[in-house]
Amino acid sequence: MLSIIIPTFNERDNLPVLFKRLTTLLSDIPFEILVVDDHSPDGTADFVRKCGRENLRIRVLERRGRRGLASACVEGALASCGEVIAVMDADLQHDESLLIPMWKLIISREWDGVVGSRFIGESVHSLSPLREKISRNGIKIANYFLPSPLTDPMSGFFMVRREIFTAALPRMSPMGFKILFDLLASYPHQGVRIQELSFHFRPRFHGESKLDSLVIWEFAMYLAERLTRGKFSAHFISFALIGSLGVLFHLSIIKLLLLLGMVFIHAHIVATSVTIILNFILNNFLTYRHKRLAGIFEFLKGLLSFYGVCAVGFVGNVGVAHFMVKSVNSPWAFSAVMGIVVGTFWNYGISKQVTWKN
């Protein structure tokens, strides 16, 4: 059986056309369509449920409280039944007719996966010059992490055997959107056989692209995770980098307040309190964008939660810094940094379980 995983967010208007094309095209293949919807406000999930009552091969997995393309594909694959898994977008930019030759190559047992490539010959037509340049540069970087280079390891249109997906899953990252690249980079064995097929990348049918400039940050964090060989997660690296920026902000505030005549312990308390707000805002926007707390109520609730989580780290932070200044006679800057380090481990470990829980 072929399981087609379609991650969605506000794709209600595209699905009638896509479902009609897929059910007509795949009439001779045992298949199921699993839409993984991130609680779209346009009613995507309800529409798929309606379609599912008319066609039992169509199902929906609606997620609440979390978003993200990579995690949607993972959850969809785990909830599916097929021995072969295909991933494609709902925006009709992927040429669904390619599923037939993909399926034939997979069942021939000669290939473990087949990728729809936008960069073979003249297959790219609807990408803007800037987006194509970004994609090609990303491909060059991505291929450094793969055992065998591909023309389009960033493609969102591919088909693989379930055993390949299952073997890669324990090492895959929940952060990011380039699920194929993550899958291939995480596969623990050598010799995975991947074929690429060219396809025409069509213009979006309805709606707007979900990609934005923040995916570059996610991609960079994922590459950093690969460089550490998974010892540090992409989320932790992002949290730590934001914390490093917070250190500079923290020290600048202390320096300013000391110049204004405030004693160190008071300056450190003020700087720590303000830095917590900055860290919360940046982590909500970048590190946990797939769980972003939106709306004034959720934002303030999250901020209060983050302050609560940081309370223990705050006490340790201030206590260590004050001890080092008064008892060890360390420079104020070094003392402040050591206090921050003490709080960082606590803040990351607990905030992801409390403030940005699923």
SERO-4910 file (N, C-alpha, C, O; in steps of 0.05 Angstrom, whole numbers):
BEGIN
 pado doro    nc1    nc2    nc3   cac1   cac2   cac3    cc1    cc2    cc3    oc1    oc2    oc3
  Met    A     17    -24      0      0      0      0     17     25      0     39     25     12
  Leu    A      8     45    -14     22     71    -14      7     91      4    -17     95      1
  Ser    A     22    102     23     10    123     41     21    150     33     45    154     32
  Ile    A      3    168     26     10    194     17      6    214     40    -17    218     48
  Ile    A     27    225     50     26    244     73     25    272     62     43    280     47
  Ile    A      5    288     70      2    315     60      0    334     84    -22    336     96
  Pro    A     21    347     92     19    367    114      5    392    104     10    402     82
  Thr    A    -13    403    121    -28    426    112    -30    447    134    -29    442    158
  Phe    A    -34    472    125    -43    494    142    -56    514    123    -43    526    106
  Asn    A    -82    517    126    -98    535    109    -97    527     79    -90    543     62
  Glu    A   -102    501     74   -102    492     46   -129    482     37   -131    466     19
  Arg    A   -150    491     51   -177    481     45   -185    484     15   -197    465      4
  Asp    A   -178    505      3   -186    510    -25   -171    493    -45   -181    489    -68
  Asn    A   -147    483    -38   -132    467    -57   -139    437    -56   -135    423    -75
  Leu    A   -150    428    -33   -154    400    -30   -175    387    -48   -170    364    -57
  Pro    A   -197    400    -55   -216    387    -74   -202    379   -100   -207    357   -110
  Val    A   -186    397   -111   -173    391   -136   -152    369   -132   -150    351   -149
  Leu    A   -137    370   -111   -116    351   -106   -128    323   -101   -118    303   -113
  Phe    A   -149    321    -85   -162    295    -80   -173    283   -106   -170    259   -111
  Lys    A   -185    299   -123   -196    289   -148   -174    278   -166   -176    257   -178
  Arg    A   -152    293   -167   -129    284   -184   -117    258   -173   -111    240   -189
  Leu    A   -113    257   -147   -100    233   -136   -118    208   -138   -108    187   -146
  Thr    A   -143    210   -132   -161    187   -133   -164    177   -162   -167    153   -166
  Thr    A   -164    195   -181   -165    187   -209   -139    174   -218   -139    153   -231
  Leu    A   -117    186   -211    -91    177   -219    -84    150   -208    -72    133   -222
  Leu    A    -91    145   -182    -82    121   -168   -103     99   -166   -103     83   -148
  Ser    A   -121     99   -185   -144     80   -184   -134     51   -185   -149     34   -175
  Asp    A   -111     45   -196   -101     18   -198    -80     11   -177    -68    -10   -177
  Ile    A    -76     29   -157    -56     26   -136    -70     26   -109    -87     44   -104
  Pro    A    -64      7    -91    -75      9    -64    -62     33    -49    -38     34    -46
  Phe    A    -78     52    -40    -67     76    -29    -85     87     -7   -109     80     -5
  Glu    A    -74    104      9    -89    121     28    -77    149     28    -53    152     22
  Ile    A    -94    168     34    -85    196     35    -89    205     64   -111    204     75
  Leu    A    -67    213     77    -68    222    104    -60    252    106    -37    259    101
  Val    A    -79    269    111    -74    297    114    -67    303    143    -83    297    161
  Val    A    -44    316    148    -37    324    175    -40    354    177    -24    369    166
  Asp    A    -61    362    190    -68    391    191    -62    403    218    -69    392    239
  Asp    A    -49    426    218    -42    440    242    -64    460    251    -59    483    255
  His    A    -89    449    254   -112    464    264   -116    489    248   -116    512    259
  Ser    A   -119    486    222   -122    509    204   -148    524    210   -169    512    213
  Pro    A   -147    550    211   -171    566    216   -190    566    193   -213    575    196
  Asp    A   -181    558    169   -199    558    146   -216    533    144   -231    530    124
  Gly    A   -214    515    164   -232    491    164   -221    468    147   -236    451    139
  Thr    A   -195    467    143   -183    445    127   -190    418    139   -198    400    124
  Ala    A   -186    415    165   -191    389    178   -220    380    175   -225    356    169
  Asp    A   -238    398    179   -267    390    177   -273    382    148   -289    363    144
  Phe    A   -262    396    129   -267    388    101   -256    360     95   -269    345     81
  Val    A   -232    354    105   -221    327    100   -238    306    114   -242    284    103
  Arg    A   -249    312    137   -266    293    151   -291    287    133   -300    264    131
  Lys    A   -302    308    122   -325    305    104   -318    287     80   -334    269     73
  Cys    A   -295    292     69   -286    276     46   -281    247     55   -287    228     40
  Gly    A   -271    243     79   -265    217     89   -290    200     94   -290    176     92
  Arg    A   -313    213    100   -338    199    103   -348    188     76   -363    169     75
  Glu    A   -340    201     55   -347    193     28   -327    174     15   -334    158     -2
  Asn    A   -302    176     24   -281    159     13   -263    151     36   -248    167     47
  Leu    A   -264    126     44   -250    116     67   -220    116     64   -205    111     83
  Arg    A   -210    121     40   -181    123     36   -169    150     43   -145    154     43
  Ile    A   -187    168     50   -178    195     58   -182    199     88   -204    195     98
  Arg    A   -161    206    102   -162    210    131   -149    236    138   -134    248    123
  Val    A   -154    245    163   -141    270    173   -130    265    201   -143    252    217
  Leu    A   -107    276    206    -95    277    232    -92    307    240    -75    321    229
  Glu    A   -110    316    257   -109    345    265    -93    348    290    -97    335    310
  Arg    A    -74    367    289    -56    372    312    -64    399    323    -70    418    309
  Arg    A    -62    401    350    -67    426    364    -45    432    382    -34    414    395
  Gly    A    -37    457    384    -16    466    402     12    462    392     31    467    406
  Arg    A     15    454    367     41    451    355     39    453    325     19    447    313
  Arg    A     61    463    313     62    466    284     89    458    274    108    455    290
  Gly    A     92    455    249    118    448    237    116    427    216    103    406    220
  Leu    A    129    431    193    127    413    171    140    386    177    129    365    171
  Ala    A    164    387    188    179    362    193    164    344    213    160    320    207
  Ser    A    155    355    235    140    339    255    114    329    244    105    307    251
  Ala    A    101    345    226     76    336    214     80    312    196     64    293    197
  Cys    A    102    312    181    108    289    164    115    264    180    106    242    173
  Val    A    129    268    202    136    246    219    111    234    231    108    209    231
  Glu    A     94    250    243     70    240    255     51    227    235     39    207    241
  Gly    A     50    238    211     34    227    190     44    199    182     28    180    178
  Ala    A     70    197    179     82    171    171     77    150    193     71    127    186
  Leu    A     79    158    218     75    139    240     46    130    242     40    108    251
  Ala    A     27    148    233     -1    141    235    -11    127    210    -35    119    209
  Ser    A      6    124    190     -3    112    164      1     82    165     13     71    183
  Cys    A     -9     68    144     -9     39    143      9     28    120     16      4    121
  Gly    A     16     44    101     29     34     77     58     25     81     72     35     99
  Glu    A     66      6     65     94     -3     65    112     18     51    136     18     55
  Val    A     99     35     35    113     57     21    100     83     29     76     86     30
  Ile    A    117    103     34    108    129     43    116    150     23    139    152     15
  Ala    A     97    166     15    102    189     -2     95    215     13     76    215     29
  Val    A    111    236      9    105    262     21    102    282     -2    119    283    -20
  Met    A     82    298     -1     78    319    -21     62    342     -8     49    339     12
  Asp    A     64    366    -21     49    389    -12     21    389    -22     14    375    -41
  Ala    A      4    405     -9    -24    407    -17    -29    431    -36    -51    434    -46
  Asp    A     -8    447    -42    -13    471    -57    -13    467    -87    -15    486   -102
  Leu    A    -11    442    -96    -12    434   -125     13    442   -140     13    442   -165
  Gln    A     34    450   -126     59    456   -140     74    430   -148     90    430   -167
  His    A     69    409   -134     81    383   -140     64    368   -161     40    367   -158
  Asp    A     78    358   -181     64    344   -202     56    316   -193     73    298   -192
  Glu    A     31    312   -187     22    287   -176     25    263   -195     27    241   -186
  Ser    A     27    268   -221     30    247   -240     57    232   -236     60    210   -246
  Leu    A     76    245   -223    102    233   -218    100    210   -198    118    193   -196
  Leu    A     78    208   -183     74    187   -164     74    159   -177     84    140   -165
  Ile    A     64    157   -201     64    131   -215     92    121   -221     98     98   -213
  Pro    A    109    136   -235    136    126   -239    152    123   -213    169    105   -211
  Met    A    146    139   -193    159    135   -167    151    108   -155    169     93   -146
  Trp    A    126    102   -156    116     76   -145    128     53   -160    135     33   -147
  Lys    A    129     54   -186    141     32   -202    170     28   -195    179      5   -194
  Leu    A    185     49   -191    213     46   -184    216     34   -156    234     17   -152
  Ile    A    199     41   -138    200     30   -111    194      1   -110    208    -15    -99
  Ile    A    172     -7   -123    163    -35   -122    181    -53   -139    180    -77   -137
  Ser    A    198    -41   -156    217    -57   -171    239    -68   -153    254    -86   -161
  Arg    A    241    -58   -129    261    -65   -109    289    -56   -116    308    -64   -102
  Glu    A    292    -40   -136    318    -30   -144    325     -4   -129    349      3   -128
  Trp    A    305      9   -118    310     35   -105    295     35    -78    274     24    -75
  Asp    A    309     49    -59    297     52    -32    280     77    -30    262     79    -13
  Gly    A    286     96    -47    271    122    -47    273    135    -74    292    131    -89
  Val    A    253    152    -80    253    167   -105    246    196    -98    227    201    -83
  Val    A    261    215   -109    258    243   -103    249    258   -128    261    255   -149
  Gly    A    229    275   -125    221    293   -146    240    318   -145    239    333   -126
  Ser    A    256    321   -166    276    343   -165    267    366   -182    258    363   -205
  Arg    A    271    390   -171    265    415   -185    289    425   -201    287    444   -216
  Phe    A    312    411   -199    337    422   -210    351    403   -229    375    403   -232
  Ile    A    335    386   -242    346    370   -264    337    382   -290    313    385   -295
  Gly    A    356    390   -306    349    403   -332    335    429   -327    344    446   -312
  Glu    A    312    432   -340    297    457   -339    272    454   -322    251    465   -328
  Ser    A    274    439   -300    250    432   -285    240    455   -268    216    455   -260
  Val    A    256    475   -262    248    497   -245    235    519   -262    248    529   -281
  His    A    211    527   -256    198    548   -271    184    569   -254    183    592   -262
  Ser    A    174    561   -231    158    580   -215    172    591   -191    160    606   -176
  Leu    A    198    585   -187    213    598   -166    222    625   -174    231    629   -197
  Ser    A    221    644   -155    232    670   -161    262    668   -162    274    649   -150
  Pro    A    276    687   -175    306    685   -176    318    684   -149    338    670   -145
  Leu    A    308    700   -129    319    700   -103    315    673    -89    334    662    -77
  Arg    A    291    662    -91    285    636    -78    301    614    -91    310    596    -77
  Glu    A    305    615   -117    321    594   -130    350    596   -122    363    575   -118
  Lys    A    360    621   -119    388    624   -110    392    613    -82    411    599    -76
  Ile    A    372    619    -64    374    609    -36    373    579    -36    387    566    -22
  Ser    A    355    567    -53    352    538    -54    377    525    -63    386    505    -52
  Arg    A    389    536    -84    414    524    -95    437    526    -76    453    507    -73
  Asn    A    439    548    -61    460    550    -41    455    531    -18    474    519     -8
  Gly    A    430    528    -11    423    509     10    430    481      2    438    464     19
  Ile    A    426    474    -23    432    447    -33    462    442    -31    470    420    -24
  Lys    A    478    461    -39    507    458    -37    516    451     -8    532    434     -4
  Ile    A    504    466     11    511    461     39    501    434     48    515    419     61
  Ala    A    476    428     41    464    403     50    479    378     40    481    359     54
  Asn    A    489    379     16    503    356      5    528    349     20    538    326     18
  Tyr    A    539    368     35    563    362     51    556    342     73    573    327     83
  Phe    A    530    340     80    522    323    103    510    297     93    502    280    109
  Leu    A    509    293     67    497    268     56    518    249     45    538    259     34
  Pro    A    514    223     47    534    204     37    536    206      6    558    201     -4
  Ser    A    515    212     -8    515    215    -37    500    241    -44    477    244    -35
  Pro    A    512    259    -60    499    284    -66    474    280    -84    473    262   -100
  Leu    A    455    297    -80    431    297    -97    428    325   -110    439    344   -100
  Thr    A    413    326   -132    408    352   -144    388    368   -128    387    393   -131
  Asp    A    371    355   -112    351    369    -96    345    355    -70    323    345    -66
  Pro    A    365    355    -51    360    343    -25    340    359     -8    332    350     14
  Met    A    333    383    -17    314    400     -2    285    397    -12    267    411     -4
  Ser    A    281    378    -31    255    374    -42    234    365    -21    241    351     -2
  Gly    A    210    374    -25    188    366     -7    170    345    -20    149    339    -10
  Phe    A    180    333    -42    164    314    -57    181    289    -62    200    289    -77
  Phe    A    174    267    -47    190    243    -49    174    219    -40    152    221    -29
  Met    A    186    195    -44    174    170    -37    195    151    -26    216    149    -39
  Val    A    191    138     -4    211    120      8    197     95     19    173     95     25
  Arg    A    213     74     22    203     51     36    200     57     66    215     73     77
  Arg    A    181     45     79    176     50    107    201     43    124    207     57    143
  Glu    A    215     22    117    237     13    134    260     34    134    275     36    153
  Ile    A    262     49    112    282     71    111    274     93    130    291    103    145
  Phe    A    249    100    129    239    121    147    241    113    176    250    129    193
  Thr    A    234     88    182    235     78    210    263     78    221    268     85    244
  Ala    A    283     70    204    310     69    213    322     96    218    338    100    236
  Ala    A    313    116    203    324    144    207    310    158    229    322    177    240
  Leu    A    286    150    237    269    166    255    282    172    282    280    195    291
  Pro    A    297    154    295    308    161    322    327    184    321    332    197    342
  Arg    A    340    189    298    360    211    297    349    236    284    364    255    281
  Met    A    324    236    276    313    259    262    306    281    281    300    276    304
  Ser    A    307    306    271    302    329    288    273    339    285    262    338    262
  Pro    A    260    347    306    233    358    304    233    387    294    212    398    288
  Met    A    257    399    291    258    427    283    265    428    253    283    415    244
  Gly    A    250    445    238    257    448    210    234    440    192    213    432    201
  Phe    A    240    443    166    219    437    146    229    420    123    213    411    107
  Lys    A    255    415    122    266    399    100    268    370    109    290    360    116
  Ile    A    246    357    108    243    330    118    260    310    103    271    291    115
  Leu    A    263    312     77    279    293     61    308    295     69    321    274     74
  Phe    A    319    319     71    347    322     79    352    310    106    372    297    110
  Asp    A    334    316    125    336    305    152    335    274    152    351    261    165
  Leu    A    317    263    136    314    234    134    340    221    124    350    202    135
  Leu    A    351    232    102    375    220     90    399    224    108    416    207    110
  Ala    A    401    248    120    424    253    138    423    236    163    444    231    176
  Ser    A    399    228    171    395    213    196    396    183    192    398    168    211
  Tyr    A    395    174    167    394    145    162    421    133    171    442    142    162
  Pro    A    420    113    188    444    103    202    462     85    185    484     78    194
  His    A    453     76    162    468     56    147    477     68    120    466     88    110
  Gln    A    498     56    109    507     64     83    492     49     61    480     28     66
  Gly    A    492     61     37    482     46     14    452     50      8    441     34     -7
  Val    A    439     70     20    412     75     13    410     84    -16    425    101    -25
  Arg    A    392     72    -31    391     76    -60    369     96    -67    345     91    -63
  Ile    A    378    119    -77    359    141    -82    360    148   -112    382    153   -123
  Gln    A    337    149   -125    335    158   -153    321    185   -153    304    190   -136
  Glu    A    328    201   -172    315    228   -175    301    229   -202    311    220   -223
  Leu    A    277    241   -202    262    245   -226    255    275   -229    248    288   -209
  Ser    A    258    285   -252    252    314   -257    222    318   -258    207    302   -268
  Phe    A    213    341   -248    185    349   -251    183    379   -253    200    394   -245
  His    A    161    387   -264    155    416   -267    143    427   -241    122    418   -233
  Phe    A    157    445   -229    148    457   -204    128    480   -211    136    501   -219
  Arg    A    103    474   -206     82    491   -215     77    515   -196     84    513   -173
  Pro    A     64    536   -206     56    558   -188     35    548   -168     20    530   -174
  Arg    A     35    561   -145     15    554   -124    -13    560   -135    -17    580   -149
  Phe    A    -32    542   -129    -59    544   -140    -76    564   -124    -86    584   -135
  His    A    -79    560    -98    -93    578    -80    -75    584    -56    -57    568    -49
  Gly    A    -80    606    -42    -67    612    -17    -38    623    -21    -30    630    -43
  Glu    A    -24    625      2      2    636      2     22    616     13     15    598     28
  Ser    A     48    620      5     69    602     14     72    604     44     70    626     56
  Lys    A     78    582     58     83    581     87    112    587     94    119    590    117
  Leu    A    130    588     73    158    592     79    163    621     84    151    639     71
  Asp    A    181    627    103    189    655    108    219    655    115    232    634    114
  Ser    A    229    679    121    257    682    125    267    666    150    291    660    152
  Leu    A    249    659    168    258    645    192    266    616    186    279    604    203
  Val    A    259    605    163    267    578    157    298    577    153    310    556    157
  Ile    A    310    600    146    339    601    144    352    596    172    372    582    174
  Trp    A    340    608    192    349    604    220    346    574    228    364    562    239
  Glu    A    323    563    222    318    535    228    338    517    214    349    498    225
  Phe    A    344    523    188    362    507    173    390    509    185    404    489    187
  Ala    A    398    533    193    425    537    205    427    522    232    447    509    237
  Met    A    405    522    248    406    508    273    407    477    269    420    463    283
  Tyr    A    393    468    248    394    440    242    422    431    234    432    410    242
  Leu    A    435    448    217    462    441    208    481    441    232    499    424    234
  Ala    A    477    460    251    493    460    275    489    434    291    508    423    302
  Glu    A    465    424    292    459    399    306    474    376    292    485    359    306
  Arg    A    474    376    265    488    355    251    518    357    256    532    336    258
  Leu    A    529    381    258    558    385    263    566    374    291    588    364    294
  Thr    A    547    375    310    553    364    336    546    334    338    548    322    359
  Arg    A    538    323    315    530    294    313    508    288    333    507    266    344
  Gly    A    490    307    336    467    302    352    471    305    382    452    300    398
  Lys    A    495    312    390    500    315    419    484    339    431    476    338    454
  Phe    A    480    359    414    464    382    422    441    385    402    446    386    378
  Ser    A    417    387    411    394    389    393    393    417    381    405    436    391
  Ala    A    379    419    358    376    445    345    362    465    364    369    489    364
  His    A    343    455    379    329    473    398    348    484    420    348    507    426
  Phe    A    365    466    430    384    475    451    404    495    439    410    515    452
  Ile    A    414    490    415    433    508    403    420    535    398    433    556    403
  Ser    A    396    536    389    382    561    385    378    575    412    383    599    414
  Phe    A    370    560    432    366    572    459    392    583    470    392    605    482
  Ala    A    414    569    465    440    578    475    450    602    460    462    620    473
  Leu    A    446    603    434    454    627    419    439    652    428    450    674    430
  Ile    A    413    648    432    397    670    442    406    678    469    407    702    476
  Gly    A    413    658    486    424    664    512    450    679    511    455    697    527
  Ser    A    467    673    490    492    688    487    487    717    480    500    735    490
  Leu    A    467    721    463    459    749    457    449    762    482    454    786    487
  Gly    A    434    747    498    424    757    524    447    765    542    445    784    558
  Val    A    469    750    541    492    757    558    503    784    551    508    801    569
  Leu    A    506    789    526    516    816    517    497    838    526    505    859    535
  Phe    A    471    832    522    451    852    531    452    856    561    450    878    571
  His    A    454    834    575    456    834    605    480    850    615    477    867    633
  Leu    A    503    845    603    527    860    611    526    889    605    535    906    620
  Ser    A    513    896    582    510    924    574    493    939    594    499    962    601
  Ile    A    471    926    603    454    939    623    468    943    649    466    964    661
  Ile    A    483    923    658    498    925    683    518    948    681    520    965    700
  Lys    A    533    949    659    552    970    655    539    998    657    550   1016    669
  Leu    A    517   1001    643    502   1026    643    493   1034    672    497   1057    680
  Leu    A    482   1014    686    472   1020    713    495   1026    732    491   1043    750
  Leu    A    517   1012    729    540   1019    746    550   1047    741    558   1061    760
  Leu    A    550   1055    716    558   1082    709    539   1103    721    547   1126    727
  Leu    A    514   1095    724    494   1112    736    495   1112    767    479   1126    780
  Gly    A    513   1096    778    517   1096    807    503   1074    822    503   1074    847
  Met    A    490   1055    809    476   1034    823    497   1013    832    516   1007    819
  Val    A    492   1001    856    510    981    866    507    955    849    486    951    837
  Phe    A    527    938    849    528    916    830    504    897    834    491    889    815
  Ile    A    498    890    859    477    870    863    450    879    853    435    864    841
  His    A    444    905    856    419    916    846    420    917    816    400    911    802
  Ala    A    443    925    805    445    927    775    442    899    763    430    896    742
  His    A    453    879    776    452    852    766    423    841    766    414    828    748
  Ile    A    408    848    788    380    839    790    364    852    768    348    838    755
  Val    A    367    878    763    352    892    742    359    880    715    341    874    698
  Ala    A    385    876    710    394    866    684    383    838    679    375    831    656
  Thr    A    383    821    699    373    794    696    343    794    690    334    779    673
  Ser    A    328    811    704    299    812    699    292    821    671    275    809    658
  Val    A    307    841    661    301    851    634    310    830    613    297    827    593
  Thr    A    332    817    618    343    797    599    324    774    597    322    762    575
  Ile    A    310    766    618    291    744    617    269    751    596    261    733    581
  Ile    A    260    776    596    239    784    577    250    782    549    236    771    531
  Leu    A    274    791    544    286    790    517    289    761    508    282    754    486
  Asn    A    299    744    526    302    715    519    276    702    513    274    686    494
  Phe    A    255    708    528    229    697    523    218    705    496    209    688    481
  Ile    A    221    730    489    210    740    463    225    726    440    212    717    421
  Leu    A    251    725    441    267    713    419    263    683    417    260    672    395
  Asn    A    261    669    440    256    640    439    228    634    429    224    614    415
  Asn    A    209    650    436    182    646    427    180    651    397    164    638    383
  Phe    A    197    669    386    196    676    358    213    657    341    206    652    318
  Leu    A    235    647    352    254    631    337    256    602    346    249    584    330
  Thr    A    264    597    370    269    569    379    243    553    379    243    530    370
  Tyr    A    221    565    389    196    550    391    175    562    372    152    564    380
  Arg    A    183    569    349    164    582    330    142    562    323    119    571    317
  His    A    147    536    323    126    516    317    107    513    340     86    501    337
  Lys    A    113    524    364     95    524    387     90    552    396     83    556    419
  Arg    A     94    571    379     94    599    386     68    607    401     46    600    393
  Leu    A     72    621    423     50    631    439     40    657    427     54    678    429
  Ala    A     17    656    415      6    679    400    -17    691    416    -30    677    431
  Gly    A    -23    716    410    -45    730    425    -35    741    451    -17    729    464
  Ile    A    -47    763    460    -37    776    484    -39    758    509    -21    757    525
  Phe    A    -62    744    511    -66    727    535    -45    704    536    -33    700    556
  Glu    A    -42    690    514    -23    668    513      5    678    517     22    665    530
  Phe    A     12    701    505     38    712    507     45    719    536     66    711    547
  Leu    A     26    733    549     31    741    577     31    717    596     47    716    615
  Lys    A     14    698    590     14    673    606     40    659    603     51    648    623
  Gly    A     51    658    578     76    645    574     99    660    587    118    648    598
  Leu    A     98    687    586    119    703    598    119    698    628    141    695    640
  Leu    A     96    698    641     95    693    670    105    665    676    119    660    696
  Ser    A     98    646    659    108    618    662    138    618    660    152    604    676
  Phe    A    149    632    641    178    633    637    192    645    661    213    636    669
  Tyr    A    180    667    671    191    679    695    190    659    719    209    658    734
  Gly    A    168    644    720    167    624    742    188    602    739    201    595    759
  Val    A    192    593    714    213    573    709    240    584    716    257    570    727
  Cys    A    245    609    709    271    621    713    276    630    742    298    638    749
  Ala    A    256    628    759    259    637    786    281    623    801    298    636    814
  Val    A    282    597    799    303    581    812    330    588    800    350    593    814
  Gly    A    331    588    773    356    596    760    364    624    767    388    630    768
  Phe    A    344    642    770    350    670    777    363    672    804    383    686    808
  Val    A    353    656    824    365    657    851    394    646    849    412    658    861
  Gly    A    398    624    835    425    614    832    443    632    817    466    635    824
  Asn    A    432    645    796    447    664    780    458    687    797    482    692    798
  Val    A    439    700    812    447    723    828    465    714    851    484    728    858
  Gly    A    458    692    863    474    682    886    503    677    878    522    685    893
  Val    A    507    662    856    534    656    847    549    681    840    572    684    848
  Ala    A    536    699    825    550    724    817    558    741    841    580    751    843
  His    A    539    743    861    545    760    884    567    747    901    585    761    911
  Phe    A    567    721    904    588    707    919    615    711    906    635    716    920
  Met    A    616    710    880    642    712    866    653    741    868    677    745    869
  Val    A    635    760    868    644    788    869    653    794    898    674    806    902
  Lys    A    637    786    918    643    794    946    663    776    959    680    786    974
  Ser    A    662    750    954    679    731    969    704    723    954    725    720    966
  Val    A    701    720    928    724    711    912    738    735    899    761    733    889
  Asn    A    725    758    900    736    782    888    740    780    858    760    791    848
  Ser    A    723    766    844    725    763    815    715    789    802    699    803    814
  Pro    A    724    794    777    713    817    762    683    814    759    673    792    756
  Trp    A    669    837    758    640    836    757    630    822    732    610    808    732
  Ala    A    644    827    709    635    815    684    637    784    685    618    770    677
  Phe    A    659    774    695    662    745    697    642    733    717    631    711    712
  Ser    A    638    747    738    618    738    758    590    736    747    575    717    752
  Ala    A    583    757    731    557    757    719    554    734    699    533    721    698
  Val    A    574    728    683    573    707    663    570    680    677    554    663    669
  Met    A    585    676    699    583    650    713    555    646    725    544    624    726
  Gly    A    543    668    734    516    666    745    496    659    723    477    644    727
  Ile    A    501    670    699    483    664    676    485    635    668    465    622    662
  Val    A    510    624    668    513    596    661    498    578    679    486    558    670
  Val    A    498    584    705    484    567    725    454    567    718    441    545    719
  Gly    A    443    590    711    414    591    705    406    580    678    384    571    675
  Thr    A    425    579    659    418    571    632    409    542    630    389    536    617
  Phe    A    424    524    643    417    496    642    389    491    653    373    475    642
  Trp    A    383    503    675    356    500    687    335    512    668    315    499    663
  Asn    A    340    536    659    320    550    643    312    534    618    288    532    612
  Tyr    A    331    523    604    325    508    579    310    482    586    290    476    574
  Gly    A    321    467    605    310    441    610    281    442    620    265    425    613
  Ile    A    274    462    636    247    463    647    228    479    630    205    472    627
  Ser    A    238    501    617    219    517    601    208    502    577    185    507    570
  Lys    A    223    484    565    212    469    543    190    449    552    173    441    536
  Gln    A    190    442    578    170    425    588    146    439    600    124    428    602
  Val    A    150    465    607    128    480    620    117    502    602     94    503    596
  Thr    A    135    520    594    126    544    579    117    537    551     96    546    542
  Trp    A    133    520    537    127    513    509    120    484    507    128    470    488
  Lys    A    106    473    526     97    445    525     78    442    502     65    461    493
  Asn    A     75    417    492     56    411    471     28    415    481      9    411    466
***
